[in-house]
Amino acid sequence: MKHWPLTAALLALTSSWAMADIGSRIWATGGVTTIEGSAGGGLVPWALLGSYASDEEWGGTLALSRAEVDDYSLSVTGAGVNWNNRVELTVVRQSLDLDALVFTLKNGFGLEQDELNQDIFGAKVRLTGDVLYSPWGQWSAGLQYKRQRDFVVPEAIGARDDSGTDFYLSGSKLFFAALLERNLLVNATARATKANQGGLLGFGGDRNNGYDIMAEGSIGLFLNRQWLVGAEYRQKPDNLGFAKEDDWWDLFLAWVPDRRLAVTAALVNLGDVATLTDQQGVYLSLQGSF
């Protein structure tokens, strides 16, 4: 219920864009919105910028996402703006329901907080190239400033800071008729980060308080221009002695019925999260573009 105003706004705007010009880029070349706000897949930012804005155009996105795994649930609301297909600015609010972890925290730390919230402010700049026509694809650099709003739990389990900044470099390339006569999108991202579980458990820790370079990747096959299937992998740092942090991966299906709307569903595997093992579940995202 707490997300209904943004849901209503997204649906209303999507309806009002039905007859509007929303940019001149080719279908589905804006990707979808990641859980951290940047354009990409669900877990990994791509070199693409959100919306369909091309040179001398503005565009934007609104997105709602929800992930449900065995012992946690994550809600994400976000928005982004694209200027001239050169600069992307984004903002998201993440809310993590701790669910089963609350019992561990009560027993181990005497804490009863059952939700964590984080704000993420992102910026991405297209450096060079084009995902469709450049031989080496498109390359972009970005940053994500993350600010924990509830630091009691992260501090109790060993996190050093309540805020931090991720820096990343992404390269994306679309190969025409590459597999079974279908177009294939490939993305690689290198991220410098100190974030624990993406920042939801703070930044740095008793085991490590420096930046690590993490590898991330995505691959997607266009079945046609409306349907995209693929997978993502995201390497994670391991800063906290409290609990080992595993890498993330997903298998996704994206549906783009209209240039103004994208729906993404995924099977996600987050591994062990804060002593709770084998966190697997589903992810669903709704994005409107203008």
C-alpha positions in Angstrom: 0.0 0.0 0.0 2.8 2.4 0.7 3.8 2.4 -3.0 0.3 3.0 -4.4 0.9 6.8 -5.2 3.9 6.0 -7.4 2.0 3.0 -8.9 -1.0 5.2 -9.8 1.3 7.9 -11.2 3.2 5.4 -13.3 0.0 3.9 -14.8 -1.5 7.4 -15.4 1.6 8.7 -17.1 1.9 5.5 -19.2 -1.6 6.0 -20.4 -1.1 9.7 -21.2 2.1 8.9 -23.2 0.0 6.7 -25.6 0.0 9.4 -28.3 3.2 11.2 -27.2 6.6 11.3 -28.8 9.0 9.7 -26.3 12.3 9.7 -28.1 13.8 8.4 -31.3 16.0 5.5 -30.2 15.2 2.0 -31.4 12.8 -0.3 -29.5 14.1 -1.6 -26.1 17.5 0.2 -26.3 16.9 1.8 -22.9 17.1 -1.4 -21.0 15.1 -1.6 -17.8 15.7 -0.2 -14.3 18.1 -2.0 -12.0 17.5 -2.3 -8.2 19.9 0.6 -7.8 18.2 2.8 -10.4 20.6 2.8 -13.3 19.5 1.5 -16.7 20.5 -2.1 -17.3 19.1 -5.5 -16.2 17.7 -6.2 -12.7 21.1 -6.6 -11.0 23.7 -5.2 -13.3 24.0 -1.7 -14.9 24.5 -1.6 -18.6 26.3 1.1 -20.8 22.8 2.0 -22.1 21.1 5.1 -20.8 17.4 4.9 -19.7 14.4 5.9 -21.8 14.4 6.5 -25.6 16.0 9.9 -25.6 18.6 10.4 -28.4 20.7 13.4 -29.3 19.0 16.7 -28.5 16.2 14.9 -26.6 15.1 14.5 -23.0 13.6 11.3 -21.6 12.8 9.7 -18.3 11.7 6.6 -16.5 9.6 5.6 -13.5 10.0 2.2 -12.0 8.6 -0.1 -9.3 10.4 -3.4 -8.4 9.8 -6.2 -5.8 12.1 -9.1 -5.0 10.8 -12.0 -2.7 13.4 -14.6 -1.6 13.1 -17.2 1.2 13.7 -14.9 4.2 13.7 -11.3 2.8 11.7 -9.0 0.6 13.0 -5.9 -1.2 10.9 -3.1 -2.6 12.4 -0.4 -4.9 10.8 2.8 -6.2 12.8 4.9 -8.6 13.0 7.6 -11.3 15.5 8.6 -13.9 16.1 11.3 -16.5 18.2 11.1 -19.7 19.7 14.2 -21.3 20.7 13.9 -25.0 21.5 10.2 -24.5 24.7 11.5 -22.9 23.9 11.8 -19.1 21.6 9.8 -17.0 20.6 10.9 -13.4 18.6 8.5 -11.2 17.3 8.2 -7.7 15.8 5.2 -5.8 14.5 4.2 -2.4 15.1 0.6 -1.3 13.2 -0.9 1.6 14.3 -4.3 2.8 12.0 -6.3 5.1 14.2 -8.4 7.3 11.5 -11.0 8.1 13.2 -14.1 9.5 16.5 -12.2 10.3 14.8 -10.3 13.0 14.8 -13.3 15.2 18.6 -13.7 14.7 19.2 -10.1 15.6 17.1 -10.3 18.7 19.0 -13.3 20.0 22.4 -12.2 19.0 22.3 -8.4 19.4 19.1 -7.5 21.3 17.8 -5.6 18.2 14.2 -5.6 17.0 14.4 -3.5 13.8 12.6 -5.3 11.0 13.2 -3.0 8.0 16.2 -1.3 6.4 16.0 1.7 4.0 18.5 3.1 1.6 18.5 6.0 -0.8 20.7 5.8 -3.9 21.6 8.7 -6.2 23.2 7.7 -9.5 24.8 9.4 -12.4 26.0 7.7 -15.7 27.8 9.3 -18.6 28.1 7.8 -22.1 31.7 8.0 -22.9 31.9 6.7 -26.5 30.3 4.4 -29.1 26.9 3.1 -29.9 25.4 -0.2 -28.7 24.1 -1.0 -32.2 26.6 0.2 -34.7 30.0 0.7 -33.1 32.3 -2.3 -33.5 33.2 -2.2 -29.9 29.8 -1.2 -28.6 28.9 1.5 -26.2 30.9 2.4 -23.1 29.7 4.4 -20.1 31.0 5.3 -16.6 28.8 5.8 -13.6 28.6 6.3 -9.9 26.0 5.4 -7.2 26.1 7.3 -3.9 24.3 5.2 -1.3 23.0 6.4 2.0 21.7 4.1 4.7 18.7 5.5 6.6 18.7 2.9 9.4 22.3 2.2 10.5 21.6 0.4 13.9 21.6 -3.1 12.4 24.6 -2.6 10.0 26.7 -1.1 12.7 25.9 -3.9 15.1 27.1 -6.5 12.7 30.4 -4.7 11.9 29.8 -2.2 9.1 32.1 0.8 9.3 30.0 3.5 7.5 26.4 4.4 6.8 27.1 5.7 3.3 29.4 5.0 0.4 29.9 5.4 -3.4 30.2 2.7 -6.0 32.0 3.5 -9.2 31.6 1.4 -12.4 32.5 1.1 -16.0 30.2 -0.7 -18.4 30.4 -1.8 -22.0 27.4 -3.1 -24.0 27.2 -4.5 -27.5 24.2 -5.8 -29.6 25.2 -8.5 -32.1 22.7 -8.8 -35.0 21.5 -12.3 -35.9 24.2 -13.8 -33.7 22.3 -16.8 -32.3 19.6 -18.7 -34.0 19.2 -15.6 -36.2 18.3 -13.6 -33.1 19.9 -10.5 -31.8 22.2 -11.0 -28.8 23.0 -8.3 -26.2 26.2 -8.7 -24.2 27.3 -6.4 -21.3 30.3 -6.4 -19.0 30.7 -4.1 -15.9 33.6 -3.5 -13.5 32.5 -2.0 -10.2 34.7 -0.5 -7.4 32.7 -0.9 -4.1 32.8 -1.2 -0.3 29.1 -2.0 -0.1 27.8 -4.9 2.0 24.8 -6.5 0.3 24.6 -3.6 -2.1 24.8 -1.1 0.8 21.7 -2.4 2.7 24.1 -3.7 5.4 26.3 -0.7 5.4 29.8 -0.1 3.9 33.1 -1.7 4.8 33.6 -4.0 7.8 35.9 -5.7 10.3 37.4 -7.9 7.6 38.0 -5.3 4.9 37.3 -1.5 4.7 38.9 -0.8 1.3 37.5 -0.8 -2.2 37.3 -4.0 -4.2 36.9 -4.3 -7.9 34.0 -6.6 -8.7 33.1 -8.2 -12.1 29.5 -8.2 -13.3 28.0 -9.4 -16.6 24.7 -9.8 -18.5 23.6 -11.6 -21.6 20.2 -11.3 -23.3 18.7 -12.9 -26.4 15.9 -11.1 -28.2 13.3 -13.7 -29.2 11.6 -10.8 -31.1 11.5 -7.1 -30.5 9.1 -7.5 -27.6 10.7 -10.4 -25.7 14.1 -10.7 -24.2 15.5 -13.7 -22.2 18.8 -13.7 -20.4 21.0 -14.1 -17.4 23.1 -11.9 -15.1 25.9 -12.4 -12.7 27.2 -10.0 -10.0 30.4 -10.6 -8.0 30.2 -9.4 -4.4 32.8 -8.2 -1.8 33.1 -10.0 1.5 33.8 -7.4 4.2 32.0 -8.6 7.3 33.1 -11.3 9.7 29.5 -11.6 10.9 28.5 -13.5 7.7 30.0 -14.5 4.3 28.6 -12.6 1.3 27.9 -14.6 -1.8 27.7 -13.6 -5.4 24.2 -12.9 -7.0 22.8 -14.2 -10.2 19.4 -14.3 -12.0 17.6 -15.6 -15.0 15.2 -13.0 -16.5 12.4 -12.6 -19.0 11.6 -9.0 -20.2 8.5 -8.0 -22.1 8.4 -4.7 -23.9 4.8 -4.5 -25.3 5.1 -0.8 -26.0 7.9 1.8 -26.1 6.4 3.3 -23.0 6.2 0.1 -20.9 8.6 -2.7 -19.8 7.9 -5.6 -17.5 10.6 -7.8 -16.2 10.4 -11.1 -14.2 13.3 -13.1 -12.9 14.4 -16.1 -10.8 17.1 -14.8 -8.5 19.7 -16.4 -6.3 21.4 -14.3 -3.7 23.2 -17.1 -1.9 23.7 -16.7 1.9 22.6 -13.3 3.2 23.5 -12.3 6.8 23.7 -15.9 8.1 20.4 -17.0 6.4 21.4 -19.5 3.7 20.5 -20.1 0.1 18.2 -17.1 -0.5 16.3 -17.8 -3.8 13.1 -16.4 -5.1 11.4 -14.2 -7.7 11.8 -10.6 -8.9 9.2 -8.5 -10.8 9.7 -4.9 -12.1 7.4 -2.5 -13.9 8.9 0.5 -15.8 7.3 3.4 -17.7 9.3 5.5 -20.1 8.6 9.0 -21.4 
